[in-house]
Amino acid sequence: MNIQDTSHAIINNTAESVKLPLLADTLTELGYGEFFACFNPLSPRLQSWTRMRSCVPGHLRASVDLFLFGEAVEAGRLPPALLDLVPMLKARGLLSETAQGFLHTPDLVLLPVQGNWLFCQRPQVNPTLYFGDDSLALLMRSIPRSGKTALDLCAGPGIQTLHAARFADHSVGVEINPVAADLARINMALNRLDHKVEILCGSLFAPLGTRRFDSVTANPPLLPFPEEIAYPFVGHGGRDGLVITKKILAGLPVHLADGGHAQIVGTTLSDGILPTTLDTLEALAEAHDLGLTMSVMSHHLLTPGSDYFDGLVATASSNTDVPPAQIAEAFANMLQEEGATHLCAFFLHAAHRTVGDLHLIDVAAVDEPGLWYIP
């Protein structure tokens, strides 16, 4: 079973929302987060967790097996406090039970992240409810305005929305995937924040009318890839990696409040020294009267045979019937046409300016370990 199969249950059991925080309370009391906190908080890796399964103490084993490792667990193995919550979790579409009495999640894991509890999709090649390293990298930089309003675009399961709600008076998440939007609503209720959060389903600013916000975050599809080749929806950023980012920047003059700021995570193409899209971003800053600060974090080789090139081709090939060799050829041709040899990771900070401009913070070293941080 996958999460799409359970969307009807998720949508139609809102009366159970008041009980969802009891799951977080119970797991906190059991010490579930103590095991998860033993691992690198900036790189969630299923293989790292499962490799240390033998270290999980007996009273935690069933809970961790079920909610972190994604294993089927006999209902009788759960602690009584969790067993009492099973009917509610089944009604919400967060658990299923086999005829043999085994419980399992619909392809979900439950993670404690920076003081919040987050249901998201188990790490995989072609996710639809995405949470990953770039989500965490943006979270580490995010500065929501205390007592103000916050907007999270491309919200996914809602980690940025959750984080902002801890500070802002009101936090809004916008997500185009209705199943991801439903899961984000569950996460708001799980953290007792649904009273100050809206989750809207739609494309970028479309559901917002003319509403303005003091802080905006966005984790858009961000990987540069040939437009004619299918790639997982949550990752395809178009030829330069900026196809959605450009739309976000164009909408900020209307939706960013005076004195407000926006933060966007992304990748683009580079020659190993500078991003090839600096002129594009400078033109967008001038056209929309935005002060843009681009923090360039890394350049990684993106030529045939390199890890990033081969990895992107492999991911694309899992999402389409096009032969891998044909995908690789199209990708290599695109890079040659763009004069690019590297994948560049960056963050954008945006604010209103009378005259738009672009400033560069370049801390990148070519092919050093790490994508989003200085090692």
N, C-alpha and C positions, 0 to 999 in steps of 0.2 A: 504494500500500500504506500502511496505517496501523499504529500500534503494536499495536492489538488483534489484527491478523492474525499477529503474531509472538509472541504470549504463550506458545504451546506451546514454541517454541524457547527462549525466555527461561527458562521453568520447568525444562526438562529437560536443560540443559547446564551444571549446576553444577560438573562436573568441570573446566571451563575457567576457573573463577574465578581460579585462581592466575596465569593469563596476562593478565587484564584490566589490572592495574597497568602492564604494559608499554606499553599505549596512552598512559596519562598520562605515563610516563617519556619516550616517544618524542616526543610533542607538546611537552613541556617543553623537550627538547633542541633541537627544531626552532625554538622561539621562537613557537609558536602563541599563547601567552598575551600576548605583547608587543603584537600587533595588537589583541586584545580589550581590553587595559588602556588603550587610547587613548580609550575611550568612557566616558560617565558610568556609574560602577559601580552606581548606585542605580536606574537606569532602563534595563534591557536592551531595545533596540529594533532589530528586524531591519532596518528601513529605514535606520537610521544606519550599521549595519555594511556593508550592501550598497552604500550611497552612496559609500563609500570603498574599494570593491573594487580600484580601479586602483592604490591605494597598497600593496597587499600584494606583497611581493617574490616573485620567481619561485619560490624554493625552498619557499615557504609556500603558494603559490596553490592547489594541488590539495587540500591538507589543509584550508584555510579554506573553499574551495568546498564540500567534502564535509561537514564537521562543523559549520560555522557558518552558511553560506548555504543549505544544503540542496539544493545542485545535484548533478546526476548527473555523475560524473567517470569518465573512462576509467581502468581499473585501472593501466595502464602509466604514468600521470602521477604516481602516488604515489611518494614516496621508498621505497627498498628496505626500510627498517626498518618502515614502515607496511604495505607490501605483504605482508610476512611475517606480519602479524597479521590479514590479511583472512579466512583460513579460520576463525579463532577468532571474529572479530566476526560473520561470517555464521552460525556455529553458535549464537551467543548471540542472534541475531535483531536485532542492531544494525546490520547491513548487509545489503543485498540486491544481487544482480547480475543485470542483464538479459542476454538472449541475445546482445546486441551487445558485452558486456563492460563495460558502464557500472555503476559502483557508486553506491548512494544509501542514505541512512538512512531508516528508516520514520517520517518526520515528526518526527525528533528533532534537537536541536542539542546540542553539547557545550561547556559553559561552564566556565571557571576562575573560581570564586567564593570569595573570601576564603581562598585557599590550598587549596580543595577543587575537585575536578573533578566536574561534575554533568551527566549526561544528563537532559534534560527535553524537553518538547514544544515545537516551534517556536511562537513567539508567534502566537496566532490568536484569533478571536472566541469560539469554543466549545471551550475546552481540556478535556481529561480528565486530563492529567498536569501539573497547574498549577505554574508558577513565575513570579512576577511581582514588581511593585514592593512589594506588601505583604509578600511572602516576605522580601525584602531588608530592608525596614524593621524587621521583627521580628528578623531576624538581627543587625542593628546594635545592638539593645537587649538581646539575649539574654545572660544571665549564667549559664552552666552552672557547677555547683559542682565545683571541682577535687577529684578523688579520690572523688566521690560518684556518685549514680545520677541519670539524666536520662530524661525521658519527652517525646516529641514526638507530639502528637495532630494528626490530619488531616495526616499527614506528607507526602503527595504523593510526589515523587521523592526527598525525604529531606534537604533542605539543613539544616534545624534539627537533625535527627538526626546528620548528619555533623559539624556544628559542635560539638555537645555531646560527641561521642565524642572530640574532640581534648583534652578536659579531664576528663570524667567517667570513672570506672572502668568503667561500663556504661551504654549508651545504648539506649533502646527507642523505636522508631517504630511508630505504629499508623495504618493507612490502610485505609479501607473498600473502595477500588477494588483488586481483586486485580492488575490490570495495573500500576497505579501502585506497588503494594507490591513486585511483581517488579522493577520498574525501580529502586526504592529499594535493593533487595538488590544489584543490579548496581552501583549507585553506591557502596555500602559496600565491595564488593570492589575496585572501580576505585581507591579511595583507601586500600587495605590496612587497612581498619577493620572488616571483617566479623567478626573474631575477638572484638570487644568490643561488637557491635551485634546487636540482635534487631529484625527487622521482622515485625510481626504484622498479619494481615489481619482487620479487624473494625471495629465501630462504637465509637469513643471508648474508654471504659474496659472494655467488655465482655470483651475477650480477657485481661484482667489479673488477674482474681480479686480478691484483696485486697492486691496488691502496692502498695508505697508508694515515692515517689520524692522526691529532694531538690530537683530542679528540674523544672518542667513548662513546655513551650511549646505553643502552639496557634495555628494559622492556619486557623480554621474558615470555612465559607461565611459571608459577612459583609455582603452587599448587601441593604438593605431593599427589598422588592418584594412586590407582591400575591401572596398564597399561591395563588390560583387560576390564576395565569399561570405557565406553564413558563419556567424560566430555566436557563442552564447550571448543572449540578449543583454544580460547585465554587464557585459564587458566590451561590446563593440562600440568603439568611439569614432568610427569612420577613418578616413585616410590619414588624418593627422592626429587622431586621438581626441580632437576638440569639438566634434560635431555637436554634442549636447552642451558642452561648456560654453560655446559661442552663444547658444540660445539663452543660457542662464545669464551671461553677461549683458546681453541685449535687454533682458527683462528687469535687471536691477534698478535702472533709473526710475521705474514706476513703483517697484515694490520694496525698495530699501529706504527706510525712514531717514530723515535728516540726522546726521551724526551717527548713523548706523554703519555696520560693516558686514562683509560677506567673506566666507572662507570656503575654498574649493580645492579638492584633491584631484590630481590628474597625472597622466603621462602623455608624452608626445615624442616626436622624432628629433634626433640631433645628429651632429657630425662628430660627436665625441668631445666637443668643446663647448658649443652653444646649441640651444634648441633651434631647430630650423623654422619655428613658428613665431619667433620674436616679432617680426614685422606684422604678422596677423594680430597678435595680442596688442601691440602698440596702436594699430589702427582701430581696434575695438575700444581701447581706452579713450582714444581721442573722439571717436564717434559717439560714445555714450557718456562722456564727461565723468570718467571713472579714474581714480587713482589706483593703479594696480601695482602690487608688489609680488613679484614672482620669485619664490625660493626654489632654486634648482638643487636637488638633493643628490642625484646620481646619474651617471651615464653607463649603460650596460650594452655590450656588443650585441647587435641585432643583425647579423649576417648569417647566411646559410651555414649550418654546422654549429652555431653558437647555442648555448643553453636556452636563451630567451627566444630566439628564432624558432628552434625546434619545438620548444614548449608551446608556443602560440599555434604553430602548425598542427601539433598533436591535439590540442584542445579544439581547434576548428574542425579537424577531421572526425572528431567524436560527435560533431553537431551537424554533419552533412554527408551526403553520399559522394561528394567530389573526392577523387583520389588524392591522397596526401602529396604525391609528386606534383599534381596540378596546383594544389594550394600553395606549395612551396615556391613554385615558379611564379605564380601571380604575386605572392608576397615579395619575392626578391625583385621582380620587375618594378613594383610600386616603390620599394626603397631606393632603387637606382634612379627612378624618375624624380624622387623627392630629394635626392642627394643626401640620403641619410644612411648612417651606419650603426647608430646606437638608439636605444630606448632611454628616454630621459624622464625621470620622476620629479614632480614639482608640486608646490602648493601655491595657490593664488589668494591674496588678500585684496579686497576691493572696498572702496569707499567713494562717496561723492566728491568731486572736485569741480571747480569752475572751469578749469582746463584739464582734460584728461592726460595722463602720462603713465609710463611704465618704468618701474625701477626693478633692478635685478639684485637678488642676494644669491650669489653663486658659491656654494660650499662643496660642490661636487668634485669627486675624484674619479677618474675613468676606471671602470671595472673593479672598483673596490667592493668588498662585501657590503651587503645591505642595499636596500632600495629606497626606503623612506627616511632613514636616519643616517647620521655620520657614525660609523662603527666606533 
